[in-house]
Amino acid sequence: MVTKQSNLLNISPSNLKPNPENPRLIFRENELQELLESIREVGVRVPIAVYEDRGKYVILDGERRWRCTLKLNHKTIPALVQPKPNRLENLLMMFNIHNVRVQWDLLPMALKLRDIKTMLEKEGKSTDFNHLAGITGLSVTTVKRAFELLELPSKYQDLLLKEVEKPRAEQKITADLFIEINKALRVVEKYTPEVLEDISKTKFVDSMFRKYTSGTENNVVNFRKISKIARSENTGVKKSTVVPILVNLAKIPEYRIDQAYADTVSKAYQTRDISSKVRALADSLAKYRNTETFPEELKSSLQNLRKEIDRLLGYIK
Amino acid sequence: MKYISTPEEAHPIANVVFEFMRKHGFAVKIEKALDVNAPYTTTLTATKSRLNILFETQYQIHCDQSIKELALWLHSQRRYAELFIATHRLAHISWDIFRDLDRSGIGLILVDDKDTLEIERPPKNPALIISHDPTLRFGTYEKKVKTCMTKFNSPCSFISDKNPRRDAARDMCEIVEGLTEQLAIRAVKRKHITLTEKNITDQDWSGQIDTLRSQKACATGKSPIIDDPLKIDLHSFRGIRNLLDHKTSSHSQEIDRQQQLAERMMMGPRLIDRLVKLKCKI
């Protein structure tokens, strides 16, 4: 049932189909519910955007509104009919229309970004992250994170796709987890490649993933400490000290990252941290030449500091 | 299974309900509105004979206005249908939701991680909800009649083992039978009927109805206590016994049986009103 009014039509919801290029595969209950109640009360106020394809209309913008009208058994939905785009145009339109409104889940979006990249390559166009970010309306960081996820083994990609079906608050396995593990792996590969002679990359990822899912690690940010351990030479700790620890970290499920950090580079980083702060303090104090303008509050703090320094230097003697 | 308007989180629950209903011989449709005018499309519609069981599957339970509207629409149409919300066993269910479900006659099904399903609250089938003319008077039977009606109207599902409707129908039957006998005994005591009390108590219910309509049993100068239409109605109501005593052999028969019980139950209060009035008149 189609009633024509310029290019604004009232189309039966059963005559519409979702856009196969929409990366927003997941439609969550709470998001749909709010919209459903609003449409139930006032109807669809903003027409959806569609294009015609073999007797059916494909949705460019308004899939959630369409789903709600199906749920509410509406007979028609207002729709603006646009010319049929080619696949690349369609994909880019999806990104530009949708992503500004509702945050997409990273992996479904990454899968579509890969398609865009392939099509751009075929057309001989640039596929660097800046260009991809420019044409999709995403930030460069988001594009980079998306492509990092595509490097994951397919079993983890499947797991993530399953996990994103849950409400956000209940998702334990997130894209961030794998991004952090991958970052750690890359640093290990660059600074301590010896670790990966003993344990493969896949096993490293598996091991870190198990640490998280078993509760040995409960914060994805903790994986950043692995990078700090791998870069131990920056702090003066020998590589030969940290390599066996990193191997053990990957091999022993109960071995916590915090413990490995304490066993290797914790003190060295602490020393480096204090030294740089002391240097910064000394530079700041060097600015004071005239004692008359010396603030009383600072004077008292410095006296306390001197006490601590004298105490420590006393131990050192 | 392909869901369009059902949110992803609710798909596993919907799959469990789908399999359960299919195993019980129902034809299950996904996201198909019951009627073009239905105000809401539930996740699943299970159909067998003329019975439709509607399931709205939700990961986090919410009894919103839209589903209440569907419940109201079913009641306004007196549809032979049951409406359930199916959710996860661990879903947080507030007191307000229980109250809304009860008020709207919506049932609740809980599904757990082992894919087992439990009817937590049965729904009300609008076609089987009965009421009586508010002008009817039942004398000392007022409370008993109301209890029967409430019991018959209490939530009950076709897929549940518990069925309070039969008990309610049996109770209503006993009230009418008892009143018939009391009316006949009163007529004996007031010399309206020439039989003895023992003659009356020895008769079965059918005999007592016939006696109340019999001119032969009346004392000289007296006319029968009940008229022909009431006699026919009483005999017809008496047929409720057969409905209660004989088991059904198919779902279709059971659906017929439930509707017949509802029709007879509607007769009950009218007959009681008439019998009470006649008892006072003699």
Interface residues (C-beta under 8 A of the other chain):
Chain A: P18 I26 F27 R28 E29 N30 L32 Q33 L36 E37 R40 R67 C68 L70 K71 L72 N73 K75 E165 K166 P167
Chain B: I4 S5 P7 E8 E9 A10 H11 E31 A33 V36 N37 A38 P39 Y40 T41 Q58 Y59 Q60 H62 D64 Q65 S66 E69
